[in-house]
Amino acid sequence: MDFERVRPFLETHHRGVIATQRPDGAAHSSIVVCGAYEGKAAFVSVYPRSQKIRNLRRNPNCTVLCVTENWREWVSVEGQATLYDYSNMDTEDARVMLRSVYMACSDTEHPDWEEYDQAMIDQEAVIVLVEPKRIYGLLRS
């Protein structure tokens, strides 16, 4: 499968799981709200010291699984994650990207963007974009 084939699915189904690798080599999985952003699988973590973010900083290889609510269709995107936050981006660029990824992962505008922007600063939010290396899944349409 290629990204253009799965993009509509990722744009409309946001329930997901990310699998990363722990320091001891064991798998670590975590629930995420995901979407498609600029040809990549995307999500925002509001816990920069979470296990998934620590794992990705050490080893960016991961898999994001996106699934329908009834579990009948799914897409896995394997690849390398790139992490973006206020420490490695211009403040305005980070604000714009966080808003864009929010909308990509929720299909809606936030009811109060100023409140959202401040929360993302306060929580040191991290944007995770996964560059697809391998894509597979079960799509019925």
Rosetta constraint file for C-alpha pairs under 8 A:
AtomPair CA 1 CA 5 HARMONIC 6.48 0.50
AtomPair CA 1 CA 6 HARMONIC 7.42 0.50
AtomPair CA 1 CA 134 HARMONIC 7.90 0.50
AtomPair CA 1 CA 135 HARMONIC 5.54 0.50
AtomPair CA 1 CA 136 HARMONIC 5.81 0.50
AtomPair CA 2 CA 6 HARMONIC 6.78 0.50
AtomPair CA 2 CA 135 HARMONIC 6.37 0.50
AtomPair CA 3 CA 7 HARMONIC 5.74 0.50
AtomPair CA 3 CA 39 HARMONIC 6.77 0.50
AtomPair CA 3 CA 40 HARMONIC 7.89 0.50
AtomPair CA 3 CA 132 HARMONIC 7.43 0.50
AtomPair CA 3 CA 135 HARMONIC 7.25 0.50
AtomPair CA 4 CA 8 HARMONIC 7.75 0.50
AtomPair CA 4 CA 39 HARMONIC 7.95 0.50
AtomPair CA 6 CA 10 HARMONIC 6.31 0.50
AtomPair CA 6 CA 75 HARMONIC 7.23 0.50
AtomPair CA 7 CA 11 HARMONIC 6.01 0.50
AtomPair CA 7 CA 36 HARMONIC 6.40 0.50
AtomPair CA 7 CA 39 HARMONIC 7.82 0.50
AtomPair CA 8 CA 12 HARMONIC 6.35 0.50
AtomPair CA 9 CA 13 HARMONIC 5.91 0.50
AtomPair CA 9 CA 75 HARMONIC 7.96 0.50
AtomPair CA 10 CA 14 HARMONIC 6.63 0.50
AtomPair CA 10 CA 34 HARMONIC 7.52 0.50
AtomPair CA 10 CA 35 HARMONIC 5.06 0.50
AtomPair CA 10 CA 36 HARMONIC 5.49 0.50
AtomPair CA 10 CA 41 HARMONIC 7.70 0.50
AtomPair CA 10 CA 66 HARMONIC 7.02 0.50
AtomPair CA 10 CA 75 HARMONIC 7.97 0.50
AtomPair CA 11 CA 35 HARMONIC 5.52 0.50
AtomPair CA 11 CA 36 HARMONIC 5.65 0.50
AtomPair CA 11 CA 104 HARMONIC 6.66 0.50
AtomPair CA 11 CA 105 HARMONIC 7.39 0.50
AtomPair CA 11 CA 107 HARMONIC 7.68 0.50
AtomPair CA 12 CA 35 HARMONIC 7.73 0.50
AtomPair CA 12 CA 107 HARMONIC 7.44 0.50
AtomPair CA 13 CA 34 HARMONIC 7.90 0.50
AtomPair CA 13 CA 35 HARMONIC 7.26 0.50
AtomPair CA 13 CA 66 HARMONIC 6.90 0.50
AtomPair CA 13 CA 67 HARMONIC 6.72 0.50
AtomPair CA 13 CA 68 HARMONIC 6.02 0.50
AtomPair CA 14 CA 33 HARMONIC 5.23 0.50
AtomPair CA 14 CA 34 HARMONIC 4.78 0.50
AtomPair CA 14 CA 35 HARMONIC 5.66 0.50
AtomPair CA 14 CA 66 HARMONIC 6.51 0.50
AtomPair CA 14 CA 67 HARMONIC 7.47 0.50
AtomPair CA 14 CA 68 HARMONIC 7.98 0.50
AtomPair CA 14 CA 105 HARMONIC 5.91 0.50
AtomPair CA 14 CA 106 HARMONIC 6.97 0.50
AtomPair CA 15 CA 31 HARMONIC 7.83 0.50
AtomPair CA 15 CA 32 HARMONIC 6.68 0.50
AtomPair CA 15 CA 33 HARMONIC 5.32 0.50
AtomPair CA 15 CA 34 HARMONIC 6.42 0.50
AtomPair CA 15 CA 66 HARMONIC 5.70 0.50
AtomPair CA 15 CA 67 HARMONIC 5.79 0.50
AtomPair CA 15 CA 68 HARMONIC 6.87 0.50
AtomPair CA 15 CA 69 HARMONIC 7.38 0.50
AtomPair CA 16 CA 31 HARMONIC 5.82 0.50
AtomPair CA 16 CA 32 HARMONIC 5.10 0.50
AtomPair CA 16 CA 33 HARMONIC 5.74 0.50
AtomPair CA 16 CA 34 HARMONIC 6.02 0.50
AtomPair CA 16 CA 64 HARMONIC 6.80 0.50
AtomPair CA 16 CA 65 HARMONIC 5.32 0.50
AtomPair CA 16 CA 66 HARMONIC 4.25 0.50
AtomPair CA 16 CA 67 HARMONIC 6.02 0.50
AtomPair CA 17 CA 29 HARMONIC 6.41 0.50
AtomPair CA 17 CA 30 HARMONIC 5.42 0.50
AtomPair CA 17 CA 31 HARMONIC 4.40 0.50
AtomPair CA 17 CA 32 HARMONIC 5.42 0.50
AtomPair CA 17 CA 64 HARMONIC 5.75 0.50
AtomPair CA 17 CA 65 HARMONIC 5.18 0.50
AtomPair CA 17 CA 66 HARMONIC 6.64 0.50
AtomPair CA 18 CA 29 HARMONIC 5.42 0.50
AtomPair CA 18 CA 30 HARMONIC 5.40 0.50
AtomPair CA 18 CA 31 HARMONIC 6.45 0.50
AtomPair CA 18 CA 32 HARMONIC 6.71 0.50
AtomPair CA 18 CA 52 HARMONIC 7.97 0.50
AtomPair CA 18 CA 62 HARMONIC 6.95 0.50
AtomPair CA 18 CA 63 HARMONIC 5.63 0.50
AtomPair CA 18 CA 64 HARMONIC 4.41 0.50
AtomPair CA 18 CA 65 HARMONIC 6.27 0.50
AtomPair CA 19 CA 27 HARMONIC 6.47 0.50
AtomPair CA 19 CA 28 HARMONIC 5.50 0.50
AtomPair CA 19 CA 29 HARMONIC 4.30 0.50
AtomPair CA 19 CA 30 HARMONIC 6.67 0.50
AtomPair CA 19 CA 62 HARMONIC 5.60 0.50
AtomPair CA 19 CA 63 HARMONIC 5.18 0.50
AtomPair CA 19 CA 64 HARMONIC 6.46 0.50
AtomPair CA 20 CA 27 HARMONIC 5.87 0.50
AtomPair CA 20 CA 28 HARMONIC 5.18 0.50
AtomPair CA 20 CA 29 HARMONIC 6.32 0.50
AtomPair CA 20 CA 52 HARMONIC 6.36 0.50
AtomPair CA 20 CA 55 HARMONIC 6.28 0.50
AtomPair CA 20 CA 56 HARMONIC 6.76 0.50
AtomPair CA 20 CA 60 HARMONIC 7.94 0.50
AtomPair CA 20 CA 61 HARMONIC 6.85 0.50
AtomPair CA 20 CA 62 HARMONIC 4.91 0.50
AtomPair CA 20 CA 63 HARMONIC 6.95 0.50
AtomPair CA 21 CA 25 HARMONIC 5.65 0.50
AtomPair CA 21 CA 26 HARMONIC 5.82 0.50
AtomPair CA 21 CA 27 HARMONIC 4.79 0.50
AtomPair CA 21 CA 28 HARMONIC 5.74 0.50
AtomPair CA 21 CA 55 HARMONIC 6.07 0.50
AtomPair CA 21 CA 56 HARMONIC 7.84 0.50
AtomPair CA 21 CA 59 HARMONIC 7.15 0.50
AtomPair CA 21 CA 61 HARMONIC 7.77 0.50
AtomPair CA 21 CA 62 HARMONIC 7.44 0.50
AtomPair CA 22 CA 26 HARMONIC 5.31 0.50
AtomPair CA 22 CA 27 HARMONIC 5.99 0.50
AtomPair CA 22 CA 28 HARMONIC 6.10 0.50
AtomPair CA 22 CA 55 HARMONIC 5.86 0.50
AtomPair CA 23 CA 55 HARMONIC 7.23 0.50
AtomPair CA 28 CA 52 HARMONIC 7.27 0.50
AtomPair CA 29 CA 52 HARMONIC 7.64 0.50
AtomPair CA 30 CA 52 HARMONIC 7.08 0.50
AtomPair CA 32 CA 43 HARMONIC 6.91 0.50
AtomPair CA 33 CA 43 HARMONIC 6.14 0.50
AtomPair CA 33 CA 44 HARMONIC 7.77 0.50
AtomPair CA 33 CA 105 HARMONIC 6.16 0.50
AtomPair CA 33 CA 106 HARMONIC 7.86 0.50
AtomPair CA 34 CA 41 HARMONIC 6.96 0.50
AtomPair CA 34 CA 42 HARMONIC 5.51 0.50
AtomPair CA 34 CA 43 HARMONIC 4.71 0.50
AtomPair CA 34 CA 44 HARMONIC 7.92 0.50
AtomPair CA 34 CA 66 HARMONIC 7.19 0.50
AtomPair CA 34 CA 104 HARMONIC 7.81 0.50
AtomPair CA 34 CA 105 HARMONIC 5.01 0.50
AtomPair CA 35 CA 41 HARMONIC 5.84 0.50
AtomPair CA 35 CA 42 HARMONIC 5.30 0.50
AtomPair CA 35 CA 43 HARMONIC 6.53 0.50
AtomPair CA 35 CA 101 HARMONIC 7.68 0.50
AtomPair CA 35 CA 104 HARMONIC 5.35 0.50
AtomPair CA 35 CA 105 HARMONIC 4.38 0.50
AtomPair CA 35 CA 106 HARMONIC 7.72 0.50
AtomPair CA 36 CA 40 HARMONIC 5.67 0.50
AtomPair CA 36 CA 41 HARMONIC 4.84 0.50
AtomPair CA 36 CA 42 HARMONIC 5.68 0.50
AtomPair CA 36 CA 104 HARMONIC 6.06 0.50
AtomPair CA 36 CA 105 HARMONIC 7.26 0.50
AtomPair CA 37 CA 41 HARMONIC 6.31 0.50
AtomPair CA 37 CA 42 HARMONIC 5.97 0.50
AtomPair CA 37 CA 100 HARMONIC 7.96 0.50
AtomPair CA 37 CA 101 HARMONIC 6.52 0.50
AtomPair CA 37 CA 104 HARMONIC 6.34 0.50
AtomPair CA 37 CA 129 HARMONIC 7.76 0.50
AtomPair CA 39 CA 131 HARMONIC 7.66 0.50
AtomPair CA 40 CA 129 HARMONIC 5.91 0.50
AtomPair CA 40 CA 130 HARMONIC 5.42 0.50
AtomPair CA 40 CA 131 HARMONIC 5.22 0.50
AtomPair CA 40 CA 132 HARMONIC 6.35 0.50
AtomPair CA 41 CA 64 HARMONIC 7.31 0.50
AtomPair CA 41 CA 77 HARMONIC 7.01 0.50
AtomPair CA 41 CA 129 HARMONIC 5.71 0.50
AtomPair CA 41 CA 130 HARMONIC 5.08 0.50
AtomPair CA 41 CA 131 HARMONIC 6.98 0.50
AtomPair CA 41 CA 132 HARMONIC 7.42 0.50
AtomPair CA 42 CA 101 HARMONIC 6.89 0.50
AtomPair CA 42 CA 105 HARMONIC 7.53 0.50
AtomPair CA 42 CA 127 HARMONIC 7.35 0.50
AtomPair CA 42 CA 128 HARMONIC 5.61 0.50
AtomPair CA 42 CA 129 HARMONIC 4.56 0.50
AtomPair CA 42 CA 130 HARMONIC 6.30 0.50
AtomPair CA 43 CA 101 HARMONIC 6.72 0.50
AtomPair CA 43 CA 102 HARMONIC 7.77 0.50
AtomPair CA 43 CA 105 HARMONIC 6.73 0.50
AtomPair CA 43 CA 127 HARMONIC 6.05 0.50
AtomPair CA 43 CA 128 HARMONIC 5.41 0.50
AtomPair CA 43 CA 129 HARMONIC 6.82 0.50
AtomPair CA 44 CA 98 HARMONIC 7.54 0.50
AtomPair CA 44 CA 101 HARMONIC 7.18 0.50
AtomPair CA 44 CA 102 HARMONIC 7.34 0.50
AtomPair CA 44 CA 125 HARMONIC 6.72 0.50
AtomPair CA 44 CA 126 HARMONIC 5.66 0.50
AtomPair CA 44 CA 127 HARMONIC 4.49 0.50
AtomPair CA 44 CA 128 HARMONIC 6.00 0.50
AtomPair CA 45 CA 53 HARMONIC 7.84 0.50
AtomPair CA 45 CA 125 HARMONIC 5.66 0.50
AtomPair CA 45 CA 126 HARMONIC 5.13 0.50
AtomPair CA 45 CA 127 HARMONIC 6.34 0.50
AtomPair CA 45 CA 128 HARMONIC 7.43 0.50
AtomPair CA 46 CA 120 HARMONIC 6.98 0.50
AtomPair CA 46 CA 123 HARMONIC 5.72 0.50
AtomPair CA 46 CA 124 HARMONIC 6.50 0.50
AtomPair CA 46 CA 125 HARMONIC 4.25 0.50
AtomPair CA 46 CA 126 HARMONIC 6.26 0.50
AtomPair CA 47 CA 53 HARMONIC 7.96 0.50
AtomPair CA 47 CA 123 HARMONIC 6.70 0.50
AtomPair CA 47 CA 124 HARMONIC 7.17 0.50
AtomPair CA 47 CA 125 HARMONIC 6.41 0.50
AtomPair CA 47 CA 126 HARMONIC 7.54 0.50
AtomPair CA 48 CA 53 HARMONIC 6.08 0.50
AtomPair CA 48 CA 54 HARMONIC 7.77 0.50
AtomPair CA 48 CA 123 HARMONIC 7.77 0.50
AtomPair CA 48 CA 124 HARMONIC 6.26 0.50
AtomPair CA 48 CA 125 HARMONIC 6.19 0.50
AtomPair CA 48 CA 126 HARMONIC 6.07 0.50
AtomPair CA 49 CA 53 HARMONIC 6.30 0.50
AtomPair CA 49 CA 54 HARMONIC 6.21 0.50
AtomPair CA 50 CA 54 HARMONIC 6.25 0.50
AtomPair CA 51 CA 55 HARMONIC 5.99 0.50
AtomPair CA 52 CA 56 HARMONIC 6.11 0.50
AtomPair CA 53 CA 57 HARMONIC 6.10 0.50
AtomPair CA 54 CA 58 HARMONIC 6.46 0.50
AtomPair CA 55 CA 59 HARMONIC 5.92 0.50
AtomPair CA 55 CA 60 HARMONIC 7.42 0.50
AtomPair CA 56 CA 60 HARMONIC 4.41 0.50
AtomPair CA 56 CA 61 HARMONIC 7.06 0.50
AtomPair CA 56 CA 62 HARMONIC 7.64 0.50
AtomPair CA 56 CA 81 HARMONIC 6.87 0.50
AtomPair CA 57 CA 83 HARMONIC 7.78 0.50
AtomPair CA 60 CA 79 HARMONIC 7.98 0.50
AtomPair CA 60 CA 80 HARMONIC 4.96 0.50
AtomPair CA 60 CA 81 HARMONIC 4.90 0.50
AtomPair CA 60 CA 82 HARMONIC 7.04 0.50
AtomPair CA 61 CA 78 HARMONIC 7.56 0.50
AtomPair CA 61 CA 79 HARMONIC 5.68 0.50
AtomPair CA 61 CA 80 HARMONIC 4.48 0.50
AtomPair CA 61 CA 81 HARMONIC 6.38 0.50
AtomPair CA 62 CA 78 HARMONIC 5.86 0.50
AtomPair CA 62 CA 79 HARMONIC 5.76 0.50
AtomPair CA 62 CA 80 HARMONIC 6.12 0.50
AtomPair CA 62 CA 81 HARMONIC 6.86 0.50
AtomPair CA 62 CA 130 HARMONIC 7.82 0.50
AtomPair CA 63 CA 76 HARMONIC 6.49 0.50
AtomPair CA 63 CA 77 HARMONIC 5.49 0.50
AtomPair CA 63 CA 78 HARMONIC 4.27 0.50
AtomPair CA 63 CA 79 HARMONIC 6.44 0.50
AtomPair CA 64 CA 76 HARMONIC 5.57 0.50
AtomPair CA 64 CA 77 HARMONIC 5.19 0.50
AtomPair CA 64 CA 78 HARMONIC 6.49 0.50
AtomPair CA 64 CA 130 HARMONIC 7.97 0.50
AtomPair CA 65 CA 74 HARMONIC 6.98 0.50
AtomPair CA 65 CA 75 HARMONIC 5.71 0.50
AtomPair CA 65 CA 76 HARMONIC 4.28 0.50
AtomPair CA 65 CA 77 HARMONIC 6.42 0.50
AtomPair CA 66 CA 74 HARMONIC 5.58 0.50
AtomPair CA 66 CA 75 HARMONIC 5.31 0.50
AtomPair CA 66 CA 76 HARMONIC 6.34 0.50
AtomPair CA 67 CA 71 HARMONIC 5.85 0.50
AtomPair CA 67 CA 72 HARMONIC 7.68 0.50
AtomPair CA 67 CA 73 HARMONIC 5.97 0.50
AtomPair CA 67 CA 74 HARMONIC 4.27 0.50
AtomPair CA 67 CA 75 HARMONIC 6.55 0.50
AtomPair CA 68 CA 72 HARMONIC 6.44 0.50
AtomPair CA 68 CA 73 HARMONIC 5.66 0.50
AtomPair CA 68 CA 74 HARMONIC 6.35 0.50
AtomPair CA 72 CA 138 HARMONIC 7.78 0.50
AtomPair CA 73 CA 137 HARMONIC 7.45 0.50
AtomPair CA 73 CA 138 HARMONIC 5.19 0.50
AtomPair CA 73 CA 139 HARMONIC 5.28 0.50
AtomPair CA 73 CA 140 HARMONIC 6.86 0.50
AtomPair CA 74 CA 137 HARMONIC 5.34 0.50
AtomPair CA 74 CA 138 HARMONIC 5.31 0.50
AtomPair CA 74 CA 139 HARMONIC 6.50 0.50
AtomPair CA 75 CA 135 HARMONIC 7.09 0.50
AtomPair CA 75 CA 136 HARMONIC 5.80 0.50
AtomPair CA 75 CA 137 HARMONIC 4.24 0.50
AtomPair CA 75 CA 138 HARMONIC 6.43 0.50
AtomPair CA 75 CA 139 HARMONIC 7.57 0.50
AtomPair CA 76 CA 135 HARMONIC 5.66 0.50
AtomPair CA 76 CA 136 HARMONIC 5.43 0.50
AtomPair CA 76 CA 137 HARMONIC 5.81 0.50
AtomPair CA 77 CA 130 HARMONIC 7.68 0.50
AtomPair CA 77 CA 132 HARMONIC 5.78 0.50
AtomPair CA 77 CA 133 HARMONIC 7.43 0.50
AtomPair CA 77 CA 134 HARMONIC 6.07 0.50
AtomPair CA 77 CA 135 HARMONIC 4.73 0.50
AtomPair CA 77 CA 136 HARMONIC 6.92 0.50
AtomPair CA 78 CA 130 HARMONIC 7.58 0.50
AtomPair CA 78 CA 131 HARMONIC 7.84 0.50
AtomPair CA 78 CA 132 HARMONIC 5.72 0.50
AtomPair CA 78 CA 133 HARMONIC 5.69 0.50
AtomPair CA 78 CA 134 HARMONIC 5.11 0.50
AtomPair CA 78 CA 135 HARMONIC 6.26 0.50
AtomPair CA 79 CA 130 HARMONIC 5.77 0.50
AtomPair CA 79 CA 131 HARMONIC 5.32 0.50
AtomPair CA 79 CA 132 HARMONIC 4.82 0.50
AtomPair CA 79 CA 133 HARMONIC 4.75 0.50
AtomPair CA 79 CA 134 HARMONIC 6.69 0.50
AtomPair CA 80 CA 130 HARMONIC 5.43 0.50
AtomPair CA 80 CA 131 HARMONIC 5.58 0.50
AtomPair CA 80 CA 132 HARMONIC 7.34 0.50
AtomPair CA 80 CA 133 HARMONIC 7.69 0.50
AtomPair CA 81 CA 128 HARMONIC 6.17 0.50
AtomPair CA 81 CA 129 HARMONIC 5.40 0.50
AtomPair CA 81 CA 130 HARMONIC 4.26 0.50
AtomPair CA 81 CA 131 HARMONIC 6.37 0.50
AtomPair CA 82 CA 128 HARMONIC 5.84 0.50
AtomPair CA 82 CA 129 HARMONIC 5.37 0.50
AtomPair CA 82 CA 130 HARMONIC 6.42 0.50
AtomPair CA 82 CA 131 HARMONIC 7.85 0.50
AtomPair CA 83 CA 126 HARMONIC 6.41 0.50
AtomPair CA 83 CA 127 HARMONIC 5.65 0.50
AtomPair CA 83 CA 128 HARMONIC 4.85 0.50
AtomPair CA 83 CA 129 HARMONIC 6.64 0.50
AtomPair CA 84 CA 88 HARMONIC 6.34 0.50
AtomPair CA 84 CA 89 HARMONIC 6.87 0.50
AtomPair CA 84 CA 94 HARMONIC 7.64 0.50
AtomPair CA 84 CA 126 HARMONIC 5.69 0.50
AtomPair CA 84 CA 127 HARMONIC 4.99 0.50
AtomPair CA 84 CA 128 HARMONIC 6.57 0.50
AtomPair CA 85 CA 89 HARMONIC 6.13 0.50
AtomPair CA 85 CA 94 HARMONIC 6.37 0.50
AtomPair CA 85 CA 124 HARMONIC 7.18 0.50
AtomPair CA 85 CA 125 HARMONIC 6.34 0.50
AtomPair CA 85 CA 126 HARMONIC 4.89 0.50
AtomPair CA 85 CA 127 HARMONIC 6.24 0.50
AtomPair CA 86 CA 90 HARMONIC 6.76 0.50
AtomPair CA 86 CA 91 HARMONIC 6.01 0.50
AtomPair CA 86 CA 94 HARMONIC 6.01 0.50
AtomPair CA 86 CA 121 HARMONIC 7.48 0.50
AtomPair CA 86 CA 124 HARMONIC 7.20 0.50
AtomPair CA 86 CA 125 HARMONIC 7.92 0.50
AtomPair CA 89 CA 93 HARMONIC 6.41 0.50
AtomPair CA 89 CA 94 HARMONIC 5.81 0.50
AtomPair CA 90 CA 94 HARMONIC 6.10 0.50
AtomPair CA 91 CA 95 HARMONIC 6.18 0.50
AtomPair CA 92 CA 96 HARMONIC 6.20 0.50
AtomPair CA 93 CA 97 HARMONIC 6.06 0.50
AtomPair CA 94 CA 98 HARMONIC 5.93 0.50
AtomPair CA 95 CA 99 HARMONIC 6.25 0.50
AtomPair CA 95 CA 117 HARMONIC 6.46 0.50
AtomPair CA 96 CA 100 HARMONIC 6.18 0.50
AtomPair CA 97 CA 101 HARMONIC 6.06 0.50
AtomPair CA 98 CA 102 HARMONIC 6.01 0.50
AtomPair CA 98 CA 120 HARMONIC 7.96 0.50
AtomPair CA 98 CA 127 HARMONIC 6.91 0.50
AtomPair CA 99 CA 103 HARMONIC 6.32 0.50
AtomPair CA 99 CA 113 HARMONIC 7.98 0.50
AtomPair CA 99 CA 117 HARMONIC 7.95 0.50
AtomPair CA 100 CA 104 HARMONIC 6.17 0.50
AtomPair CA 101 CA 105 HARMONIC 6.09 0.50
AtomPair CA 101 CA 127 HARMONIC 7.72 0.50
AtomPair CA 102 CA 106 HARMONIC 6.12 0.50
AtomPair CA 103 CA 107 HARMONIC 5.19 0.50
AtomPair CA 103 CA 108 HARMONIC 5.42 0.50
AtomPair CA 103 CA 109 HARMONIC 6.04 0.50
AtomPair CA 103 CA 110 HARMONIC 7.80 0.50
AtomPair CA 110 CA 116 HARMONIC 7.35 0.50
AtomPair CA 112 CA 116 HARMONIC 6.30 0.50
AtomPair CA 113 CA 117 HARMONIC 5.98 0.50
AtomPair CA 114 CA 118 HARMONIC 6.28 0.50
AtomPair CA 115 CA 119 HARMONIC 6.15 0.50
AtomPair CA 116 CA 120 HARMONIC 6.18 0.50
AtomPair CA 117 CA 121 HARMONIC 6.44 0.50
AtomPair CA 118 CA 122 HARMONIC 6.07 0.50
AtomPair CA 119 CA 123 HARMONIC 5.87 0.50
AtomPair CA 120 CA 124 HARMONIC 5.80 0.50
AtomPair CA 120 CA 125 HARMONIC 5.05 0.50
AtomPair CA 121 CA 125 HARMONIC 6.64 0.50
